[in-house]
Amino acid sequence: MAKIITVFGATGGQGGGVVDALLTDPAFKVRAVTRNVNSDKAQKLKARGAEVVAANVDEPDSVKAALKGAYGCFVVTNYWDHFDAARETKQGKDAVDAAKEVGIKHFVYSGLENVQRTLGIPCEHFDSKAAVEEYLQQSGLPFTSVRFSLYFDNFTTILVPTKVGENKFALNLPMGSVPLDGVAVRDGGEVIHQIFVKEKEFMGKFVGIGGDRLTMEQYAAILSKHLAPKKFVDGKITVEQYKALGFPGATEMGNMFDFYQRGNPERNVELCRQLHPKIRNFEQWVLDNKDALNKATS
Ligand SMILES: NC(=O)c1ccc[n+]([C@@H]2O[C@H](COP(=O)([O-])OP(=O)(O)OC[C@H]3O[C@@H](n4cnc5c(N)ncnc54)[C@H](OP(=O)(O)O)[C@@H]3O)[C@@H](O)[C@H]2O)c1
């Protein structure tokens, strides 16, 4: 009998990748969660063979209904929907409680580290997920927590290189000379599929999902190589300068980069490549996304 996996965030980046990967494997059946079963994305998932169900992580009864009868689940919550750490922690803890009630056999959670405890500075979208990881650990539920690296995809959305001259762009990610782990968000899905397949190996474990680990200068060199005549450089922005940019979430993101520099996040590119040999490094991702990168920097 195929195992039903309830996938939260199925219409988004992380969950979408999990759905893609699970749909290739007849050992699993996908139950895709969305708030709007009538959206184009939800309808497309249905057409590809997923069961699509409505649930809202702010409504525990709906979460419980989406989990009932499933073998496992992938749970991701979206801090950036509301910028409210307490709300994100409640969403995660409620999902843990619901999973326990219905007897989920493998709860895969998209977590992150506790920055407050590591560096003594808050980073809400990490700390809120770390609180859920701890709750999950204490719950007795069989679980794996996966921690995504920064998405390469951000270079076409929220971290588009800044134009600093004719055909010249600066990467303004405050990393100093410390390498930054990155991943194509949807590639994480196959890693998570393999975690469900090899569940015994991964029960109770924390898996850092990454496809590459490069300095800002190396990121810039790869972009320059493939988007010529555009030239990309490390903007050498500091964490303090980044936080002073003043956009909503600038301090939050600045503290995240501070953690990436000083907190030793463990992302395991080698393990991810063993689980998913086709996981892309940055260069491969750039080659696949030249049009989107050119558009973002036009
Ligand atoms: N950007 C990065 O580099 C990065 C790196 C590591 C971790 N993260 C974390 O990734 C998380 C976001 O994941 P993502 O990038 O996959 O998000 P995304 O692509 O923006 O998609 C968000 C998903 O969450 C669902 N959703 C939002 N609110 C919901 C609710 N109340 N109830 C049920 N479903 C809800 C949406 O479904 P519907 O709209 O269909 O309901 C959608 O599928 C954030 O918490 C962030 O901290 C991001």
PDBQT file of the ligand as one rigid body, heavy atoms in Angstrom, charges set to zero:
ROOT
HETATM    1  N1  LIG A 301      13.971  32.206   1.189  1.00  0.00    +0.000 N 
HETATM    2  C1  LIG A 301      14.944  31.458   1.711  1.00  0.00    +0.000 C 
HETATM    3  O1  LIG A 301      16.098  31.548   1.272  1.00  0.00    +0.000 OA
HETATM    4  C2  LIG A 301      14.621  30.496   2.833  1.00  0.00    +0.000 A 
HETATM    5  C3  LIG A 301      15.647  29.655   3.306  1.00  0.00    +0.000 A 
HETATM    6  C4  LIG A 301      15.374  28.776   4.358  1.00  0.00    +0.000 A 
HETATM    7  C5  LIG A 301      14.097  28.775   4.921  1.00  0.00    +0.000 A 
HETATM    8  N2  LIG A 301      13.116  29.595   4.441  1.00  0.00    +0.000 N 
HETATM    9  C6  LIG A 301      11.781  29.536   5.076  1.00  0.00    +0.000 C 
HETATM   10  O2  LIG A 301      10.862  29.050   4.129  1.00  0.00    +0.000 OA
HETATM   11  C7  LIG A 301       9.542  29.378   4.598  1.00  0.00    +0.000 C 
HETATM   12  C8  LIG A 301       8.664  29.598   3.391  1.00  0.00    +0.000 C 
HETATM   13  O3  LIG A 301       8.645  28.448   2.598  1.00  0.00    +0.000 OA
HETATM   14  P1  LIG A 301       8.558  28.564   1.004  1.00  0.00    +0.000 P 
HETATM   15  O4  LIG A 301       9.713  29.359   0.533  1.00  0.00    +0.000 OA
HETATM   16  O5  LIG A 301       8.345  27.205   0.467  1.00  0.00    +0.000 OA
HETATM   17  O6  LIG A 301       7.236  29.468   0.861  1.00  0.00    +0.000 OA
HETATM   18  P2  LIG A 301       6.468  30.009  -0.416  1.00  0.00    +0.000 P 
HETATM   19  O7  LIG A 301       7.056  29.486  -1.684  1.00  0.00    +0.000 OA
HETATM   20  O8  LIG A 301       6.288  31.477  -0.231  1.00  0.00    +0.000 OA
HETATM   21  O9  LIG A 301       5.028  29.329  -0.252  1.00  0.00    +0.000 OA
HETATM   22  C9  LIG A 301       4.299  29.482   0.939  1.00  0.00    +0.000 C 
HETATM   23  C10 LIG A 301       3.404  28.249   1.082  1.00  0.00    +0.000 C 
HETATM   24  O10 LIG A 301       2.817  28.251   2.365  1.00  0.00    +0.000 OA
HETATM   25  C11 LIG A 301       1.432  28.038   2.251  1.00  0.00    +0.000 C 
HETATM   26  N3  LIG A 301       0.792  28.775   3.351  1.00  0.00    +0.000 N 
HETATM   27  C12 LIG A 301       1.040  30.059   3.736  1.00  0.00    +0.000 A 
HETATM   28  N4  LIG A 301       0.266  30.371   4.794  1.00  0.00    +0.000 NA
HETATM   29  C13 LIG A 301      -0.467  29.260   5.083  1.00  0.00    +0.000 A 
HETATM   30  C14 LIG A 301      -1.447  28.953   6.061  1.00  0.00    +0.000 A 
HETATM   31  N5  LIG A 301      -1.851  29.866   6.976  1.00  0.00    +0.000 N 
HETATM   32  N6  LIG A 301      -1.985  27.720   6.071  1.00  0.00    +0.000 NA
HETATM   33  C15 LIG A 301      -1.619  26.785   5.155  1.00  0.00    +0.000 A 
HETATM   34  N7  LIG A 301      -0.693  27.023   4.205  1.00  0.00    +0.000 NA
HETATM   35  C16 LIG A 301      -0.130  28.241   4.168  1.00  0.00    +0.000 A 
HETATM   36  C17 LIG A 301       1.051  28.569   0.872  1.00  0.00    +0.000 C 
HETATM   37  O11 LIG A 301      -0.074  27.853   0.402  1.00  0.00    +0.000 OA
HETATM   38  P3  LIG A 301      -1.429  28.498  -0.200  1.00  0.00    +0.000 P 
HETATM   39  O12 LIG A 301      -1.143  29.934  -0.516  1.00  0.00    +0.000 OA
HETATM   40  O13 LIG A 301      -1.709  27.666  -1.417  1.00  0.00    +0.000 OA
HETATM   41  O14 LIG A 301      -2.437  28.315   0.887  1.00  0.00    +0.000 OA
HETATM   42  C18 LIG A 301       2.291  28.214   0.060  1.00  0.00    +0.000 C 
HETATM   43  O15 LIG A 301       2.203  26.910  -0.438  1.00  0.00    +0.000 OA
HETATM   44  C19 LIG A 301       9.694  30.620   5.464  1.00  0.00    +0.000 C 
HETATM   45  O16 LIG A 301       9.201  30.397   6.757  1.00  0.00    +0.000 OA
HETATM   46  C20 LIG A 301      11.209  30.895   5.463  1.00  0.00    +0.000 C 
HETATM   47  O17 LIG A 301      11.674  31.314   6.718  1.00  0.00    +0.000 OA
HETATM   48  C21 LIG A 301      13.357  30.428   3.401  1.00  0.00    +0.000 A 
ENDROOT
TORSDOF 0
